[in-house]
């Protein structure tokens, strides 16, 4: 896919088509404005695409990442009666919640 350069800008019709696909209502003034703005974005992307990255190893993060989560250790939890006392409704030792999606009980 080629990227438009400064001499090959997006047309108003192309921007209108993109707006239609995106379900966006835009005015005639916005079509002109967005054509220029999208053109500038595409120019910036084209500049990045010209960078020599042949000797740059692929990475997933710019800095080394380590696991920041604590160990998963089983611990005692709150007693059931304390949990149920804080619930808006309880039934048969469980928290009662509204039925969703018309499901049968």
Secondary structure, 3 states (H helix, E strand, C coil): CCCCCCCCCCCHHHHHHHHHHCCCCCCHHHHHHHHHHHHHHHHHHHHHHCCCCCCCCCCCCCCCCCCCCCCCCCCCCCCHHHHHHCCCCEECCEECCCCCCCCCC
